[in-house]
Amino acid sequence: MAKAVPYNFVLDYLPDSIVIKYMFGWHYVYWGKKLMIILSKSLKRPEWDGIWIATEREHHEGLFNEVPELQPFFMDSVERESNWLLLPAEAEDFETSAIKICEMISHGDTRVGRITKKAPLNRD
Protein backbone atom coordinates (compact mmCIF):
# COMPACT_ATOMS: atom_id res chain seq x y z
CA MET A 1 0.00 0.00 0.00
CA ALA A 2 1.40 3.38 -1.03
CA LYS A 3 1.99 5.93 1.69
CA ALA A 4 0.01 9.16 1.43
CA VAL A 5 1.89 12.12 -0.03
CA PRO A 6 2.56 14.69 2.72
CA TYR A 7 1.77 18.33 1.98
CA ASN A 8 -0.29 17.12 -0.98
CA PHE A 9 -1.64 20.64 -1.57
CA VAL A 10 1.62 21.28 -3.48
CA LEU A 11 0.43 18.95 -6.24
CA ASP A 12 -2.13 21.59 -7.26
CA TYR A 13 0.74 23.99 -8.06
CA LEU A 14 3.10 21.65 -9.90
CA PRO A 15 3.04 20.66 -13.59
CA ASP A 16 0.72 17.78 -14.47
CA SER A 17 3.64 15.82 -15.88
CA ILE A 18 5.51 15.41 -12.60
CA VAL A 19 6.32 11.91 -11.40
CA ILE A 20 6.35 11.01 -7.71
CA LYS A 21 8.41 8.09 -6.45
CA TYR A 22 8.29 6.82 -2.88
CA MET A 23 11.74 5.71 -1.72
CA PHE A 24 13.55 5.56 1.60
CA GLY A 25 10.51 6.91 3.44
CA TRP A 26 10.21 10.10 1.35
CA HIS A 27 8.31 11.21 -1.75
CA TYR A 28 10.67 12.28 -4.55
CA VAL A 29 9.15 14.66 -7.11
CA TYR A 30 10.63 14.57 -10.61
CA TRP A 31 9.92 16.67 -13.67
CA GLY A 32 11.56 15.37 -16.79
CA LYS A 33 15.12 14.36 -15.99
CA LYS A 34 15.28 16.52 -12.87
CA LEU A 35 14.66 15.77 -9.23
CA MET A 36 12.88 18.92 -8.08
CA ILE A 37 11.84 18.43 -4.45
CA ILE A 38 11.45 15.80 -1.78
CA LEU A 39 8.41 15.78 0.48
CA SER A 40 9.48 14.58 3.92
CA LYS A 41 7.37 13.72 6.95
CA SER A 42 8.74 11.16 9.35
CA LEU A 43 8.34 10.14 12.95
CA LYS A 44 12.00 9.09 13.01
CA ARG A 45 13.47 12.40 11.76
CA PRO A 46 10.98 15.22 12.47
CA GLU A 47 13.78 17.79 12.13
CA TRP A 48 13.83 16.87 8.42
CA ASP A 49 10.07 17.35 7.97
CA GLY A 50 9.14 19.70 5.20
CA ILE A 51 10.11 20.21 1.59
CA TRP A 52 13.66 19.65 0.46
CA ILE A 53 14.61 21.71 -2.58
CA ALA A 54 17.14 20.27 -5.02
CA THR A 55 19.47 23.06 -6.12
CA GLU A 56 23.11 24.12 -6.24
CA ARG A 57 24.93 26.19 -3.60
CA GLU A 58 25.47 29.00 -6.09
CA HIS A 59 21.68 29.57 -6.08
CA HIS A 60 21.18 29.57 -2.32
CA GLU A 61 21.47 33.31 -1.73
CA GLY A 62 18.99 34.18 -4.47
CA LEU A 63 16.53 31.56 -3.25
CA PHE A 64 16.89 32.76 0.36
CA ASN A 65 16.03 36.27 -0.85
CA GLU A 66 12.86 35.09 -2.59
CA VAL A 67 11.77 32.54 0.03
CA PRO A 68 13.10 33.71 3.43
CA GLU A 69 11.76 30.62 5.26
CA LEU A 70 14.28 28.39 3.46
CA GLN A 71 17.17 27.04 5.51
CA PRO A 72 20.45 25.39 4.61
CA PHE A 73 20.13 21.65 4.98
CA PHE A 74 22.72 19.78 7.01
CA MET A 75 22.83 16.00 6.95
CA ASP A 76 23.05 14.77 10.53
CA SER A 77 25.63 16.70 12.53
CA VAL A 78 27.92 17.52 9.61
CA GLU A 79 28.50 21.27 9.58
CA ARG A 80 29.02 21.30 5.83
CA GLU A 81 26.30 23.01 3.82
CA SER A 82 24.83 20.75 1.16
CA ASN A 83 23.27 21.62 -2.18
CA TRP A 84 19.84 21.02 -0.62
CA LEU A 85 17.67 23.65 0.99
CA LEU A 86 14.89 22.88 3.44
CA LEU A 87 11.54 24.54 3.87
CA PRO A 88 10.75 23.29 7.39
CA ALA A 89 7.22 22.07 7.99
CA GLU A 90 7.02 24.29 11.08
CA ALA A 91 7.91 27.47 9.15
CA GLU A 92 5.46 30.28 9.86
CA ASP A 93 4.59 30.77 6.18
CA PHE A 94 5.06 27.12 5.17
CA GLU A 95 2.11 26.86 2.79
CA THR A 96 2.73 30.22 1.10
CA SER A 97 6.44 29.43 0.72
CA ALA A 98 5.73 25.93 -0.59
CA ILE A 99 3.38 27.36 -3.22
CA LYS A 100 6.07 29.88 -4.22
CA ILE A 101 8.61 27.05 -4.72
CA CYS A 102 6.07 25.10 -6.79
CA GLU A 103 5.35 28.14 -8.94
CA MET A 104 9.09 28.58 -9.50
CA ILE A 105 9.24 24.96 -10.68
CA SER A 106 6.19 25.36 -12.92
CA HIS A 107 7.69 28.46 -14.52
CA GLY A 108 10.96 26.64 -15.24
CA ASP A 109 13.18 28.48 -12.74
CA THR A 110 16.53 26.83 -13.43
CA ARG A 111 17.71 27.36 -9.85
CA VAL A 112 15.38 24.59 -8.69
CA GLY A 113 16.03 20.98 -9.68
CA ARG A 114 18.99 18.75 -10.36
CA ILE A 115 19.46 16.30 -13.20
CA THR A 116 19.68 12.75 -11.94
CA LYS A 117 20.35 9.44 -13.64
CA LYS A 118 17.58 7.85 -11.59
CA ALA A 119 14.82 10.10 -12.93
CA PRO A 120 11.78 8.03 -13.92
CA LEU A 121 10.34 8.38 -17.39
CA ASN A 122 7.37 10.71 -17.68
CA ARG A 123 4.20 9.25 -19.11
CA ASP A 124 3.57 12.09 -21.60
C-alpha positions in Angstrom: 0.0 0.0 0.0 1.4 3.4 -1.0 2.0 5.9 1.7 0.0 9.2 1.4 1.9 12.1 0.0 2.6 14.7 2.7 1.8 18.3 2.0 -0.3 17.1 -1.0 -1.6 20.6 -1.6 1.6 21.3 -3.5 0.4 18.9 -6.2 -2.1 21.6 -7.3 0.7 24.0 -8.1 3.1 21.6 -9.9 3.0 20.7 -13.6 0.7 17.8 -14.5 3.6 15.8 -15.9 5.5 15.4 -12.6 6.3 11.9 -11.4 6.3 11.0 -7.7 8.4 8.1 -6.5 8.3 6.8 -2.9 11.7 5.7 -1.7 13.6 5.6 1.6 10.5 6.9 3.4 10.2 10.1 1.3 8.3 11.2 -1.8 10.7 12.3 -4.6 9.2 14.7 -7.1 10.6 14.6 -10.6 9.9 16.7 -13.7 11.6 15.4 -16.8 15.1 14.4 -16.0 15.3 16.5 -12.9 14.7 15.8 -9.2 12.9 18.9 -8.1 11.8 18.4 -4.5 11.4 15.8 -1.8 8.4 15.8 0.5 9.5 14.6 3.9 7.4 13.7 6.9 8.7 11.2 9.3 8.3 10.1 13.0 12.0 9.1 13.0 13.5 12.4 11.8 11.0 15.2 12.5 13.8 17.8 12.1 13.8 16.9 8.4 10.1 17.4 8.0 9.1 19.7 5.2 10.1 20.2 1.6 13.7 19.7 0.5 14.6 21.7 -2.6 17.1 20.3 -5.0 19.5 23.1 -6.1 23.1 24.1 -6.2 24.9 26.2 -3.6 25.5 29.0 -6.1 21.7 29.6 -6.1 21.2 29.6 -2.3 21.5 33.3 -1.7 19.0 34.2 -4.5 16.5 31.6 -3.3 16.9 32.8 0.4 16.0 36.3 -0.8 12.9 35.1 -2.6 11.8 32.5 0.0 13.1 33.7 3.4 11.8 30.6 5.3 14.3 28.4 3.5 17.2 27.0 5.5 20.4 25.4 4.6 20.1 21.6 5.0 22.7 19.8 7.0 22.8 16.0 6.9 23.0 14.8 10.5 25.6 16.7 12.5 27.9 17.5 9.6 28.5 21.3 9.6 29.0 21.3 5.8 26.3 23.0 3.8 24.8 20.7 1.2 23.3 21.6 -2.2 19.8 21.0 -0.6 17.7 23.7 1.0 14.9 22.9 3.4 11.5 24.5 3.9 10.8 23.3 7.4 7.2 22.1 8.0 7.0 24.3 11.1 7.9 27.5 9.1 5.5 30.3 9.9 4.6 30.8 6.2 5.1 27.1 5.2 2.1 26.9 2.8 2.7 30.2 1.1 6.4 29.4 0.7 5.7 25.9 -0.6 3.4 27.4 -3.2 6.1 29.9 -4.2 8.6 27.1 -4.7 6.1 25.1 -6.8 5.4 28.1 -8.9 9.1 28.6 -9.5 9.2 25.0 -10.7 6.2 25.4 -12.9 7.7 28.5 -14.5 11.0 26.6 -15.2 13.2 28.5 -12.7 16.5 26.8 -13.4 17.7 27.4 -9.8 15.4 24.6 -8.7 16.0 21.0 -9.7 19.0 18.8 -10.4 19.5 16.3 -13.2 19.7 12.8 -11.9 20.4 9.4 -13.6 17.6 7.9 -11.6 14.8 10.1 -12.9 11.8 8.0 -13.9 10.3 8.4 -17.4 7.4 10.7 -17.7 4.2 9.3 -19.1 3.6 12.1 -21.6 
